[in-house]
Amino acid sequence: MSGFLDFFSRSEALPIGAAAPDLTAPDQDGLPVALREVCARGPVLVFFYLRAGTPVCTMHACRYRDELPAHREAGLQILGVSSDPPERLKHFQERRALPYRLLSDADGTIATAFGVRSYFGFPERRAFLIREGRIAWVGRAGDVKNLPPPPATAE
C-alpha cells in the first residue's frame, strides 16, 4: 500500500533552471558514474525508463540511438536510467547496440533526486536535458521531436 500512497506524495520533476543533482550510480559495467563529471564534459540527456527490454522502453532507447546522431556529434552525452541491475543493463545495451551508458538506480536515489515518480519501484518515463549543470529541458522519455536542437557550432 505504501507504493500507492508514495505516488501521491512525490514532488514534481525538477523544473527548467534547477541545478542538476550531484550523484553517483553504477553503469552497465558496474563502474561508478558521477553525474557532475559527465556534465562537466558537455550537455547530457538523462532519460528514465521502466525496465530494460520491455517493448516501449526498447523503442525509446533505440530512438535515442537512431534519431540523435546530430546531437551526439555536437557532444550530447546520453544516460539511460532504470531500476535494473547492471547485469541486465549490460545485456540490454549489447543486444540493442546502445552507444551510451545505462545507469542502475535499484534504490530509486536518482529518480528521487530528479523528482521522477516511481510506480512500484519502476520510474516513470521522463527525460531531462542538462546544460552547464542546470536543467534546460524536461519531457517524456523517447520524445526526440521536442528536444531542443544542439547549439550551433562556431565555424
Chimera marker file (.cmm) of the C-alpha trace (Angstrom):
<marker_set name="trace">
<marker id="1" x="0.000" y="0.000" z="0.000" r="1" g="1" b="0" radius="0.5"/>
<marker id="2" x="2.885" y="2.378" z="0.636" r="1" g="1" b="0" radius="0.5"/>
<marker id="3" x="3.791" y="2.317" z="-3.091" r="1" g="1" b="0" radius="0.5"/>
<marker id="4" x="0.293" y="3.570" z="-3.874" r="1" g="1" b="0" radius="0.5"/>
<marker id="5" x="0.478" y="6.338" z="-1.262" r="1" g="1" b="0" radius="0.5"/>
<marker id="6" x="4.029" y="7.299" z="-2.274" r="1" g="1" b="0" radius="0.5"/>
<marker id="7" x="2.700" y="8.057" z="-5.760" r="1" g="1" b="0" radius="0.5"/>
<marker id="8" x="0.615" y="10.917" z="-4.390" r="1" g="1" b="0" radius="0.5"/>
<marker id="9" x="3.283" y="12.300" z="-2.049" r="1" g="1" b="0" radius="0.5"/>
<marker id="10" x="6.131" y="12.646" z="-4.528" r="1" g="1" b="0" radius="0.5"/>
<marker id="11" x="7.263" y="16.058" z="-5.697" r="1" g="1" b="0" radius="0.5"/>
<marker id="12" x="7.183" y="17.199" z="-9.289" r="1" g="1" b="0" radius="0.5"/>
<marker id="13" x="10.080" y="16.675" z="-11.666" r="1" g="1" b="0" radius="0.5"/>
<marker id="14" x="12.929" y="19.161" z="-11.434" r="1" g="1" b="0" radius="0.5"/>
<marker id="15" x="11.972" y="22.359" z="-13.263" r="1" g="1" b="0" radius="0.5"/>
<marker id="16" x="13.915" y="24.071" z="-16.008" r="1" g="1" b="0" radius="0.5"/>
<marker id="17" x="16.699" y="26.142" z="-14.453" r="1" g="1" b="0" radius="0.5"/>
<marker id="18" x="17.163" y="23.877" z="-11.423" r="1" g="1" b="0" radius="0.5"/>
<marker id="19" x="20.645" y="22.599" z="-10.651" r="1" g="1" b="0" radius="0.5"/>
<marker id="20" x="21.257" y="19.041" z="-11.796" r="1" g="1" b="0" radius="0.5"/>
<marker id="21" x="21.575" y="16.575" z="-8.912" r="1" g="1" b="0" radius="0.5"/>
<marker id="22" x="25.080" y="15.684" z="-7.787" r="1" g="1" b="0" radius="0.5"/>
<marker id="23" x="25.020" y="11.914" z="-7.562" r="1" g="1" b="0" radius="0.5"/>
<marker id="24" x="26.936" y="8.793" z="-8.498" r="1" g="1" b="0" radius="0.5"/>
<marker id="25" x="25.498" y="5.470" z="-9.697" r="1" g="1" b="0" radius="0.5"/>
<marker id="26" x="26.818" y="2.259" z="-11.254" r="1" g="1" b="0" radius="0.5"/>
<marker id="27" x="26.610" y="1.831" z="-15.013" r="1" g="1" b="0" radius="0.5"/>
<marker id="28" x="26.005" y="-1.339" z="-17.041" r="1" g="1" b="0" radius="0.5"/>
<marker id="29" x="29.566" y="-2.473" z="-16.255" r="1" g="1" b="0" radius="0.5"/>
<marker id="30" x="29.210" y="-1.789" z="-12.531" r="1" g="1" b="0" radius="0.5"/>
<marker id="31" x="31.509" y="1.244" z="-12.815" r="1" g="1" b="0" radius="0.5"/>
<marker id="32" x="30.597" y="4.393" z="-10.876" r="1" g="1" b="0" radius="0.5"/>
<marker id="33" x="29.365" y="7.318" z="-12.955" r="1" g="1" b="0" radius="0.5"/>
<marker id="34" x="29.378" y="10.756" z="-11.321" r="1" g="1" b="0" radius="0.5"/>
<marker id="35" x="26.802" y="12.998" z="-12.975" r="1" g="1" b="0" radius="0.5"/>
<marker id="36" x="28.813" y="16.092" z="-12.083" r="1" g="1" b="0" radius="0.5"/>
<marker id="37" x="31.807" y="14.772" z="-14.049" r="1" g="1" b="0" radius="0.5"/>
<marker id="38" x="29.654" y="13.835" z="-17.050" r="1" g="1" b="0" radius="0.5"/>
<marker id="39" x="28.033" y="17.296" z="-17.048" r="1" g="1" b="0" radius="0.5"/>
<marker id="40" x="31.479" y="18.948" z="-16.914" r="1" g="1" b="0" radius="0.5"/>
<marker id="41" x="32.215" y="17.425" z="-20.347" r="1" g="1" b="0" radius="0.5"/>
<marker id="42" x="29.138" y="18.960" z="-22.017" r="1" g="1" b="0" radius="0.5"/>
<marker id="43" x="25.370" y="18.624" z="-22.341" r="1" g="1" b="0" radius="0.5"/>
<marker id="44" x="23.712" y="15.469" z="-21.026" r="1" g="1" b="0" radius="0.5"/>
<marker id="45" x="20.359" y="13.884" z="-21.798" r="1" g="1" b="0" radius="0.5"/>
<marker id="46" x="19.197" y="11.766" z="-18.859" r="1" g="1" b="0" radius="0.5"/>
<marker id="47" x="16.191" y="9.600" z="-19.573" r="1" g="1" b="0" radius="0.5"/>
<marker id="48" x="14.298" y="7.320" z="-17.212" r="1" g="1" b="0" radius="0.5"/>
<marker id="49" x="12.624" y="4.151" z="-18.418" r="1" g="1" b="0" radius="0.5"/>
<marker id="50" x="10.688" y="1.405" z="-16.660" r="1" g="1" b="0" radius="0.5"/>
<marker id="51" x="12.665" y="-1.720" z="-17.452" r="1" g="1" b="0" radius="0.5"/>
<marker id="52" x="15.335" y="-2.869" z="-19.883" r="1" g="1" b="0" radius="0.5"/>
<marker id="53" x="13.978" y="-4.996" z="-22.703" r="1" g="1" b="0" radius="0.5"/>
<marker id="54" x="10.309" y="-4.079" z="-22.442" r="1" g="1" b="0" radius="0.5"/>
<marker id="55" x="8.762" y="-3.068" z="-25.790" r="1" g="1" b="0" radius="0.5"/>
<marker id="56" x="8.141" y="0.643" z="-25.163" r="1" g="1" b="0" radius="0.5"/>
<marker id="57" x="11.390" y="1.166" z="-23.275" r="1" g="1" b="0" radius="0.5"/>
<marker id="58" x="13.327" y="-0.593" z="-26.024" r="1" g="1" b="0" radius="0.5"/>
<marker id="59" x="11.664" y="1.668" z="-28.590" r="1" g="1" b="0" radius="0.5"/>
<marker id="60" x="12.682" y="4.776" z="-26.612" r="1" g="1" b="0" radius="0.5"/>
<marker id="61" x="16.255" y="3.589" z="-26.090" r="1" g="1" b="0" radius="0.5"/>
<marker id="62" x="16.623" y="2.778" z="-29.792" r="1" g="1" b="0" radius="0.5"/>
<marker id="63" x="15.080" y="6.122" z="-30.750" r="1" g="1" b="0" radius="0.5"/>
<marker id="64" x="17.888" y="7.890" z="-28.866" r="1" g="1" b="0" radius="0.5"/>
<marker id="65" x="20.385" y="5.648" z="-30.639" r="1" g="1" b="0" radius="0.5"/>
<marker id="66" x="18.898" y="6.191" z="-34.115" r="1" g="1" b="0" radius="0.5"/>
<marker id="67" x="17.430" y="9.691" z="-34.157" r="1" g="1" b="0" radius="0.5"/>
<marker id="68" x="20.005" y="11.813" z="-32.348" r="1" g="1" b="0" radius="0.5"/>
<marker id="69" x="23.219" y="11.476" z="-34.368" r="1" g="1" b="0" radius="0.5"/>
<marker id="70" x="23.453" y="15.247" z="-34.927" r="1" g="1" b="0" radius="0.5"/>
<marker id="71" x="23.068" y="15.830" z="-31.196" r="1" g="1" b="0" radius="0.5"/>
<marker id="72" x="25.688" y="13.219" z="-30.358" r="1" g="1" b="0" radius="0.5"/>
<marker id="73" x="28.085" y="14.672" z="-32.949" r="1" g="1" b="0" radius="0.5"/>
<marker id="74" x="27.590" y="18.052" z="-31.242" r="1" g="1" b="0" radius="0.5"/>
<marker id="75" x="28.724" y="16.486" z="-27.953" r="1" g="1" b="0" radius="0.5"/>
<marker id="76" x="25.458" y="15.397" z="-26.339" r="1" g="1" b="0" radius="0.5"/>
<marker id="77" x="26.016" y="12.586" z="-23.869" r="1" g="1" b="0" radius="0.5"/>
<marker id="78" x="23.124" y="10.237" z="-23.133" r="1" g="1" b="0" radius="0.5"/>
<marker id="79" x="22.453" y="8.378" z="-19.897" r="1" g="1" b="0" radius="0.5"/>
<marker id="80" x="19.568" y="5.933" z="-19.572" r="1" g="1" b="0" radius="0.5"/>
<marker id="81" x="18.343" y="5.225" z="-16.027" r="1" g="1" b="0" radius="0.5"/>
<marker id="82" x="16.235" y="2.331" z="-14.745" r="1" g="1" b="0" radius="0.5"/>
<marker id="83" x="15.947" y="0.242" z="-11.605" r="1" g="1" b="0" radius="0.5"/>
<marker id="84" x="17.526" y="-2.743" z="-13.372" r="1" g="1" b="0" radius="0.5"/>
<marker id="85" x="20.763" y="-4.245" z="-12.015" r="1" g="1" b="0" radius="0.5"/>
<marker id="86" x="23.968" y="-3.638" z="-14.013" r="1" g="1" b="0" radius="0.5"/>
<marker id="87" x="23.963" y="-7.170" z="-15.473" r="1" g="1" b="0" radius="0.5"/>
<marker id="88" x="20.525" y="-6.677" z="-17.039" r="1" g="1" b="0" radius="0.5"/>
<marker id="89" x="21.558" y="-3.244" z="-18.323" r="1" g="1" b="0" radius="0.5"/>
<marker id="90" x="24.685" y="-4.735" z="-19.922" r="1" g="1" b="0" radius="0.5"/>
<marker id="91" x="22.624" y="-7.359" z="-21.738" r="1" g="1" b="0" radius="0.5"/>
<marker id="92" x="20.158" y="-4.693" z="-22.922" r="1" g="1" b="0" radius="0.5"/>
<marker id="93" x="22.945" y="-2.375" z="-24.091" r="1" g="1" b="0" radius="0.5"/>
<marker id="94" x="24.711" y="-5.131" z="-26.038" r="1" g="1" b="0" radius="0.5"/>
<marker id="95" x="21.547" y="-6.631" z="-27.531" r="1" g="1" b="0" radius="0.5"/>
<marker id="96" x="20.342" y="-3.238" z="-28.806" r="1" g="1" b="0" radius="0.5"/>
<marker id="97" x="23.801" y="-1.817" z="-29.632" r="1" g="1" b="0" radius="0.5"/>
<marker id="98" x="23.180" y="1.256" z="-27.499" r="1" g="1" b="0" radius="0.5"/>
<marker id="99" x="26.125" y="3.670" z="-27.830" r="1" g="1" b="0" radius="0.5"/>
<marker id="100" x="25.607" y="5.285" z="-24.438" r="1" g="1" b="0" radius="0.5"/>
<marker id="101" x="25.763" y="4.374" z="-20.771" r="1" g="1" b="0" radius="0.5"/>
<marker id="102" x="22.911" y="2.939" z="-18.736" r="1" g="1" b="0" radius="0.5"/>
<marker id="103" x="22.721" y="3.624" z="-15.009" r="1" g="1" b="0" radius="0.5"/>
<marker id="104" x="21.325" y="1.305" z="-12.361" r="1" g="1" b="0" radius="0.5"/>
<marker id="105" x="19.006" y="3.026" z="-9.903" r="1" g="1" b="0" radius="0.5"/>
<marker id="106" x="17.978" y="-0.006" z="-7.866" r="1" g="1" b="0" radius="0.5"/>
<marker id="107" x="17.143" y="2.017" z="-4.746" r="1" g="1" b="0" radius="0.5"/>
<marker id="108" x="15.452" y="4.925" z="-6.566" r="1" g="1" b="0" radius="0.5"/>
<marker id="109" x="18.006" y="7.524" z="-5.469" r="1" g="1" b="0" radius="0.5"/>
<marker id="110" x="18.426" y="9.008" z="-8.946" r="1" g="1" b="0" radius="0.5"/>
<marker id="111" x="14.691" y="9.116" z="-9.653" r="1" g="1" b="0" radius="0.5"/>
<marker id="112" x="14.057" y="10.800" z="-6.314" r="1" g="1" b="0" radius="0.5"/>
<marker id="113" x="16.810" y="13.380" z="-6.924" r="1" g="1" b="0" radius="0.5"/>
<marker id="114" x="15.222" y="14.298" z="-10.282" r="1" g="1" b="0" radius="0.5"/>
<marker id="115" x="11.706" y="14.310" z="-8.806" r="1" g="1" b="0" radius="0.5"/>
<marker id="116" x="10.661" y="11.411" z="-11.043" r="1" g="1" b="0" radius="0.5"/>
<marker id="117" x="7.755" y="9.419" z="-9.690" r="1" g="1" b="0" radius="0.5"/>
<marker id="118" x="8.127" y="5.677" z="-9.271" r="1" g="1" b="0" radius="0.5"/>
<marker id="119" x="5.395" y="3.113" z="-9.635" r="1" g="1" b="0" radius="0.5"/>
<marker id="120" x="6.091" y="0.032" z="-7.532" r="1" g="1" b="0" radius="0.5"/>
<marker id="121" x="9.831" y="0.597" z="-7.908" r="1" g="1" b="0" radius="0.5"/>
<marker id="122" x="9.783" y="1.492" z="-11.617" r="1" g="1" b="0" radius="0.5"/>
<marker id="123" x="10.452" y="5.132" z="-12.616" r="1" g="1" b="0" radius="0.5"/>
<marker id="124" x="8.034" y="6.952" z="-14.871" r="1" g="1" b="0" radius="0.5"/>
<marker id="125" x="9.268" y="7.742" z="-18.377" r="1" g="1" b="0" radius="0.5"/>
<marker id="126" x="10.927" y="11.168" z="-18.136" r="1" g="1" b="0" radius="0.5"/>
<marker id="127" x="13.821" y="12.907" z="-19.834" r="1" g="1" b="0" radius="0.5"/>
<marker id="128" x="15.984" y="15.849" z="-18.797" r="1" g="1" b="0" radius="0.5"/>
<marker id="129" x="18.465" y="17.842" z="-20.834" r="1" g="1" b="0" radius="0.5"/>
<marker id="130" x="21.250" y="19.267" z="-18.688" r="1" g="1" b="0" radius="0.5"/>
<marker id="131" x="23.404" y="22.107" z="-19.967" r="1" g="1" b="0" radius="0.5"/>
<marker id="132" x="26.074" y="23.779" z="-17.850" r="1" g="1" b="0" radius="0.5"/>
<marker id="133" x="24.905" y="21.899" z="-14.768" r="1" g="1" b="0" radius="0.5"/>
<marker id="134" x="21.275" y="23.056" z="-14.998" r="1" g="1" b="0" radius="0.5"/>
<marker id="135" x="18.072" y="21.504" z="-16.283" r="1" g="1" b="0" radius="0.5"/>
<marker id="136" x="17.486" y="23.023" z="-19.744" r="1" g="1" b="0" radius="0.5"/>
<marker id="137" x="14.545" y="20.899" z="-20.910" r="1" g="1" b="0" radius="0.5"/>
<marker id="138" x="12.114" y="18.374" z="-19.411" r="1" g="1" b="0" radius="0.5"/>
<marker id="139" x="10.000" y="15.950" z="-21.425" r="1" g="1" b="0" radius="0.5"/>
<marker id="140" x="8.820" y="12.390" z="-21.737" r="1" g="1" b="0" radius="0.5"/>
<marker id="141" x="11.344" y="9.664" z="-22.407" r="1" g="1" b="0" radius="0.5"/>
<marker id="142" x="11.529" y="8.923" z="-26.098" r="1" g="1" b="0" radius="0.5"/>
<marker id="143" x="10.422" y="12.431" z="-27.088" r="1" g="1" b="0" radius="0.5"/>
<marker id="144" x="13.105" y="13.342" z="-29.604" r="1" g="1" b="0" radius="0.5"/>
<marker id="145" x="10.947" y="15.720" z="-31.669" r="1" g="1" b="0" radius="0.5"/>
<marker id="146" x="10.668" y="18.281" z="-28.858" r="1" g="1" b="0" radius="0.5"/>
<marker id="147" x="14.280" y="18.055" z="-27.721" r="1" g="1" b="0" radius="0.5"/>
<marker id="148" x="15.953" y="21.430" z="-28.313" r="1" g="1" b="0" radius="0.5"/>
<marker id="149" x="18.396" y="21.405" z="-31.236" r="1" g="1" b="0" radius="0.5"/>
<marker id="150" x="22.088" y="21.219" z="-30.438" r="1" g="1" b="0" radius="0.5"/>
<marker id="151" x="23.804" y="24.603" z="-30.142" r="1" g="1" b="0" radius="0.5"/>
<marker id="152" x="25.247" y="25.871" z="-33.398" r="1" g="1" b="0" radius="0.5"/>
<marker id="153" x="28.960" y="25.248" z="-33.678" r="1" g="1" b="0" radius="0.5"/>
<marker id="154" x="31.298" y="28.117" z="-34.426" r="1" g="1" b="0" radius="0.5"/>
<marker id="155" x="33.000" y="27.793" z="-37.772" r="1" g="1" b="0" radius="0.5"/>
<link id1="1" id2="2" r="1" g="1" b="0" radius="0.2"/>
<link id1="2" id2="3" r="1" g="1" b="0" radius="0.2"/>
<link id1="3" id2="4" r="1" g="1" b="0" radius="0.2"/>
<link id1="4" id2="5" r="1" g="1" b="0" radius="0.2"/>
<link id1="5" id2="6" r="1" g="1" b="0" radius="0.2"/>
<link id1="6" id2="7" r="1" g="1" b="0" radius="0.2"/>
<link id1="7" id2="8" r="1" g="1" b="0" radius="0.2"/>
<link id1="8" id2="9" r="1" g="1" b="0" radius="0.2"/>
<link id1="9" id2="10" r="1" g="1" b="0" radius="0.2"/>
<link id1="10" id2="11" r="1" g="1" b="0" radius="0.2"/>
<link id1="11" id2="12" r="1" g="1" b="0" radius="0.2"/>
<link id1="12" id2="13" r="1" g="1" b="0" radius="0.2"/>
<link id1="13" id2="14" r="1" g="1" b="0" radius="0.2"/>
<link id1="14" id2="15" r="1" g="1" b="0" radius="0.2"/>
<link id1="15" id2="16" r="1" g="1" b="0" radius="0.2"/>
<link id1="16" id2="17" r="1" g="1" b="0" radius="0.2"/>
<link id1="17" id2="18" r="1" g="1" b="0" radius="0.2"/>
<link id1="18" id2="19" r="1" g="1" b="0" radius="0.2"/>
<link id1="19" id2="20" r="1" g="1" b="0" radius="0.2"/>
<link id1="20" id2="21" r="1" g="1" b="0" radius="0.2"/>
<link id1="21" id2="22" r="1" g="1" b="0" radius="0.2"/>
<link id1="22" id2="23" r="1" g="1" b="0" radius="0.2"/>
<link id1="23" id2="24" r="1" g="1" b="0" radius="0.2"/>
<link id1="24" id2="25" r="1" g="1" b="0" radius="0.2"/>
<link id1="25" id2="26" r="1" g="1" b="0" radius="0.2"/>
<link id1="26" id2="27" r="1" g="1" b="0" radius="0.2"/>
<link id1="27" id2="28" r="1" g="1" b="0" radius="0.2"/>
<link id1="28" id2="29" r="1" g="1" b="0" radius="0.2"/>
<link id1="29" id2="30" r="1" g="1" b="0" radius="0.2"/>
<link id1="30" id2="31" r="1" g="1" b="0" radius="0.2"/>
<link id1="31" id2="32" r="1" g="1" b="0" radius="0.2"/>
<link id1="32" id2="33" r="1" g="1" b="0" radius="0.2"/>
<link id1="33" id2="34" r="1" g="1" b="0" radius="0.2"/>
<link id1="34" id2="35" r="1" g="1" b="0" radius="0.2"/>
<link id1="35" id2="36" r="1" g="1" b="0" radius="0.2"/>
<link id1="36" id2="37" r="1" g="1" b="0" radius="0.2"/>
<link id1="37" id2="38" r="1" g="1" b="0" radius="0.2"/>
<link id1="38" id2="39" r="1" g="1" b="0" radius="0.2"/>
<link id1="39" id2="40" r="1" g="1" b="0" radius="0.2"/>
<link id1="40" id2="41" r="1" g="1" b="0" radius="0.2"/>
<link id1="41" id2="42" r="1" g="1" b="0" radius="0.2"/>
<link id1="42" id2="43" r="1" g="1" b="0" radius="0.2"/>
<link id1="43" id2="44" r="1" g="1" b="0" radius="0.2"/>
<link id1="44" id2="45" r="1" g="1" b="0" radius="0.2"/>
<link id1="45" id2="46" r="1" g="1" b="0" radius="0.2"/>
<link id1="46" id2="47" r="1" g="1" b="0" radius="0.2"/>
<link id1="47" id2="48" r="1" g="1" b="0" radius="0.2"/>
<link id1="48" id2="49" r="1" g="1" b="0" radius="0.2"/>
<link id1="49" id2="50" r="1" g="1" b="0" radius="0.2"/>
<link id1="50" id2="51" r="1" g="1" b="0" radius="0.2"/>
<link id1="51" id2="52" r="1" g="1" b="0" radius="0.2"/>
<link id1="52" id2="53" r="1" g="1" b="0" radius="0.2"/>
<link id1="53" id2="54" r="1" g="1" b="0" radius="0.2"/>
<link id1="54" id2="55" r="1" g="1" b="0" radius="0.2"/>
<link id1="55" id2="56" r="1" g="1" b="0" radius="0.2"/>
<link id1="56" id2="57" r="1" g="1" b="0" radius="0.2"/>
<link id1="57" id2="58" r="1" g="1" b="0" radius="0.2"/>
<link id1="58" id2="59" r="1" g="1" b="0" radius="0.2"/>
<link id1="59" id2="60" r="1" g="1" b="0" radius="0.2"/>
<link id1="60" id2="61" r="1" g="1" b="0" radius="0.2"/>
<link id1="61" id2="62" r="1" g="1" b="0" radius="0.2"/>
<link id1="62" id2="63" r="1" g="1" b="0" radius="0.2"/>
<link id1="63" id2="64" r="1" g="1" b="0" radius="0.2"/>
<link id1="64" id2="65" r="1" g="1" b="0" radius="0.2"/>
<link id1="65" id2="66" r="1" g="1" b="0" radius="0.2"/>
<link id1="66" id2="67" r="1" g="1" b="0" radius="0.2"/>
<link id1="67" id2="68" r="1" g="1" b="0" radius="0.2"/>
<link id1="68" id2="69" r="1" g="1" b="0" radius="0.2"/>
<link id1="69" id2="70" r="1" g="1" b="0" radius="0.2"/>
<link id1="70" id2="71" r="1" g="1" b="0" radius="0.2"/>
<link id1="71" id2="72" r="1" g="1" b="0" radius="0.2"/>
<link id1="72" id2="73" r="1" g="1" b="0" radius="0.2"/>
<link id1="73" id2="74" r="1" g="1" b="0" radius="0.2"/>
<link id1="74" id2="75" r="1" g="1" b="0" radius="0.2"/>
<link id1="75" id2="76" r="1" g="1" b="0" radius="0.2"/>
<link id1="76" id2="77" r="1" g="1" b="0" radius="0.2"/>
<link id1="77" id2="78" r="1" g="1" b="0" radius="0.2"/>
<link id1="78" id2="79" r="1" g="1" b="0" radius="0.2"/>
<link id1="79" id2="80" r="1" g="1" b="0" radius="0.2"/>
<link id1="80" id2="81" r="1" g="1" b="0" radius="0.2"/>
<link id1="81" id2="82" r="1" g="1" b="0" radius="0.2"/>
<link id1="82" id2="83" r="1" g="1" b="0" radius="0.2"/>
<link id1="83" id2="84" r="1" g="1" b="0" radius="0.2"/>
<link id1="84" id2="85" r="1" g="1" b="0" radius="0.2"/>
<link id1="85" id2="86" r="1" g="1" b="0" radius="0.2"/>
<link id1="86" id2="87" r="1" g="1" b="0" radius="0.2"/>
<link id1="87" id2="88" r="1" g="1" b="0" radius="0.2"/>
<link id1="88" id2="89" r="1" g="1" b="0" radius="0.2"/>
<link id1="89" id2="90" r="1" g="1" b="0" radius="0.2"/>
<link id1="90" id2="91" r="1" g="1" b="0" radius="0.2"/>
<link id1="91" id2="92" r="1" g="1" b="0" radius="0.2"/>
<link id1="92" id2="93" r="1" g="1" b="0" radius="0.2"/>
<link id1="93" id2="94" r="1" g="1" b="0" radius="0.2"/>
<link id1="94" id2="95" r="1" g="1" b="0" radius="0.2"/>
<link id1="95" id2="96" r="1" g="1" b="0" radius="0.2"/>
<link id1="96" id2="97" r="1" g="1" b="0" radius="0.2"/>
<link id1="97" id2="98" r="1" g="1" b="0" radius="0.2"/>
<link id1="98" id2="99" r="1" g="1" b="0" radius="0.2"/>
<link id1="99" id2="100" r="1" g="1" b="0" radius="0.2"/>
<link id1="100" id2="101" r="1" g="1" b="0" radius="0.2"/>
<link id1="101" id2="102" r="1" g="1" b="0" radius="0.2"/>
<link id1="102" id2="103" r="1" g="1" b="0" radius="0.2"/>
<link id1="103" id2="104" r="1" g="1" b="0" radius="0.2"/>
<link id1="104" id2="105" r="1" g="1" b="0" radius="0.2"/>
<link id1="105" id2="106" r="1" g="1" b="0" radius="0.2"/>
<link id1="106" id2="107" r="1" g="1" b="0" radius="0.2"/>
<link id1="107" id2="108" r="1" g="1" b="0" radius="0.2"/>
<link id1="108" id2="109" r="1" g="1" b="0" radius="0.2"/>
<link id1="109" id2="110" r="1" g="1" b="0" radius="0.2"/>
<link id1="110" id2="111" r="1" g="1" b="0" radius="0.2"/>
<link id1="111" id2="112" r="1" g="1" b="0" radius="0.2"/>
<link id1="112" id2="113" r="1" g="1" b="0" radius="0.2"/>
<link id1="113" id2="114" r="1" g="1" b="0" radius="0.2"/>
<link id1="114" id2="115" r="1" g="1" b="0" radius="0.2"/>
<link id1="115" id2="116" r="1" g="1" b="0" radius="0.2"/>
<link id1="116" id2="117" r="1" g="1" b="0" radius="0.2"/>
<link id1="117" id2="118" r="1" g="1" b="0" radius="0.2"/>
<link id1="118" id2="119" r="1" g="1" b="0" radius="0.2"/>
<link id1="119" id2="120" r="1" g="1" b="0" radius="0.2"/>
<link id1="120" id2="121" r="1" g="1" b="0" radius="0.2"/>
<link id1="121" id2="122" r="1" g="1" b="0" radius="0.2"/>
<link id1="122" id2="123" r="1" g="1" b="0" radius="0.2"/>
<link id1="123" id2="124" r="1" g="1" b="0" radius="0.2"/>
<link id1="124" id2="125" r="1" g="1" b="0" radius="0.2"/>
<link id1="125" id2="126" r="1" g="1" b="0" radius="0.2"/>
<link id1="126" id2="127" r="1" g="1" b="0" radius="0.2"/>
<link id1="127" id2="128" r="1" g="1" b="0" radius="0.2"/>
<link id1="128" id2="129" r="1" g="1" b="0" radius="0.2"/>
<link id1="129" id2="130" r="1" g="1" b="0" radius="0.2"/>
<link id1="130" id2="131" r="1" g="1" b="0" radius="0.2"/>
<link id1="131" id2="132" r="1" g="1" b="0" radius="0.2"/>
<link id1="132" id2="133" r="1" g="1" b="0" radius="0.2"/>
<link id1="133" id2="134" r="1" g="1" b="0" radius="0.2"/>
<link id1="134" id2="135" r="1" g="1" b="0" radius="0.2"/>
<link id1="135" id2="136" r="1" g="1" b="0" radius="0.2"/>
<link id1="136" id2="137" r="1" g="1" b="0" radius="0.2"/>
<link id1="137" id2="138" r="1" g="1" b="0" radius="0.2"/>
<link id1="138" id2="139" r="1" g="1" b="0" radius="0.2"/>
<link id1="139" id2="140" r="1" g="1" b="0" radius="0.2"/>
<link id1="140" id2="141" r="1" g="1" b="0" radius="0.2"/>
<link id1="141" id2="142" r="1" g="1" b="0" radius="0.2"/>
<link id1="142" id2="143" r="1" g="1" b="0" radius="0.2"/>
<link id1="143" id2="144" r="1" g="1" b="0" radius="0.2"/>
<link id1="144" id2="145" r="1" g="1" b="0" radius="0.2"/>
<link id1="145" id2="146" r="1" g="1" b="0" radius="0.2"/>
<link id1="146" id2="147" r="1" g="1" b="0" radius="0.2"/>
<link id1="147" id2="148" r="1" g="1" b="0" radius="0.2"/>
<link id1="148" id2="149" r="1" g="1" b="0" radius="0.2"/>
<link id1="149" id2="150" r="1" g="1" b="0" radius="0.2"/>
<link id1="150" id2="151" r="1" g="1" b="0" radius="0.2"/>
<link id1="151" id2="152" r="1" g="1" b="0" radius="0.2"/>
<link id1="152" id2="153" r="1" g="1" b="0" radius="0.2"/>
<link id1="153" id2="154" r="1" g="1" b="0" radius="0.2"/>
<link id1="154" id2="155" r="1" g="1" b="0" radius="0.2"/>
</marker_set>
